[in-house]
Amino acid sequence: MPALVEPAPPRTKLAVEGLEAWFGATRALHQVSLSVPERSVLAVIGPSGCGKSTFIRCLNRMHELVPGARATGRVLLDGEDLYSGAVDPVELRRRVGMVFQRPNPFPTLSVAENVLAGFLLNGAHGDRREVMERCLRQAALWDEVKDRLHASPLSLSGGQQQRLCIARALAIEPEVLLMDEPASALDPIATAKLEELIHELKARYTIVIVTHNLQQAARASEYTAFFYLGELVEVGRTDQIFTTPRSTRTEDYVTGKFG
Amino acid sequence: MSGRRARQARDLAMTLLCGAAVVVALAPLASLLWLVIARGLPGLSPTFFVARPAPVGEPGGGVGNAIVGTLFMVGLASLIAVPIGIGAGVFLAERGDGPLGRAVRFTADVLGGVPSIVVGIVAYAVLVIPMRRFSALAGGLALAILMVPTLARASEEFVRLVPSALREASLALGVPAWRTSLRVVLRTALGGIVTAALLAVARAAGETAPLLFTALNNQYWNVRPDQPTASLTVQIFNYAISPYPQWHAQAWSAALVLLLLVGLLNLLARLASRDRVREGGA
């Protein structure tokens, strides 16, 4: 027996087994299987239309909200199958938060109310000023908005709005954070802030981020999954995917030969 | 160079034609306003707004009871029509893609095209005959039937304008679909829906035909739903067809009051929609 110096293997937070997603008769995902360790960042990359967004929308059961859409297979969150029928998708979405491609704050609520929207819209009242401030600080937005908490979120810049949406997702204390191209509508400075933020958030959350930006995937993630035409071509440690990919298609994509 | 001349000439001709079309379109409106103001204004006095009608030959008299009656019946109609109309609109926008939605939409469109006098007959058959009396309730019901289809289709349009990104944002926070519809979608569309409701109310306030044989008319004050009730429109009608010049003058003044009331409602609707635009553009 070797000495007990090896770190314990990271616990699996999310495991996907044989996931297939359909839009009507069209299959958007073919037999996807992978797992995400707790408190790590998985980047999902691939050309447009390869099923990246569909994949992460299956992880909080947002996919099935599209008329005619369905998913089969298993998605295990802490070992519990989200598609077993025993899981309530409304409860699930409080455990798996989501940030969308375009910032989508609620225009009828103030900045502060947006952060607490998960409580307010569910009819919960009470003073949650501390929660609001903590989430805005976590989202690196507090200093920029602390003097206009009651302003309309539409008065914020795009990057600020996106961080507001992240604060809103953090307020319901999810275990997993899904991000669907969160930086695609942001300028380089806002993008850099967002990446810094992701780096800090992974100490607490398990993050799955879809991105078109390969540098971003390389910088921000520990693991990378490459999708092509609805199939998971390759998944592994990010440095391995970018330096010694097993598949030639992955190599072609990460070296910029297509995509 | 001749090509350029010809082009400029065509440009001028089109500009003149369009300008003439604007004048022709605005002339009836301007003459209508002018006629109503010129003939109605002399009869207006503070007592005209608060007094009830006076018999022929007696000086004074007003349309106070008719103003109250119109507001009362439009209020009753709104109580019935606003929840049903908005509810149907939200249903059509959120769940209206199936056969039931198509049926509701078709019904609303057909109902919206029914002449208002026919709606009055229906209210007469449904309420006036069984109750054996004309009543504000029957008038309110007739107006409500007229308001529901416009409200439903307008609400549907405004709810459909709410970006699906907001719906998704709410659902992704673990907010159930029904709460999302109510607290995000409906709340965001509210400015537009309020505008639509005010316009529907303004339209109902100007209706005469459905009230003729439902609410009838009343020379006295009434705010009981089971009694005949005066309205500005029917009062104008009665005055206008009378043989007395004094009542004709009162009809013009009452028409001016009605115009002011409807204009005020339209103004409120514009203000409501402007607030919405400001909210969205800030």
Interface residues (C-beta under 8 A of the other chain):
Chain A: N60 M62 L65 P67 V90 E91 L92 R93 R94 G97 M98 F100 R102 N104 P105 F106 P107 T108 A117 G118 L121 N122 G123 S152 L154 S155 C165 R168 A169 I172
Chain B: D97 P163 A165 L166 E168 A169 S170 L171 A172 L173 G174 V175 P176 R179 T180 R183 V184 R187 T188 L190 E279 G280 G281 A282
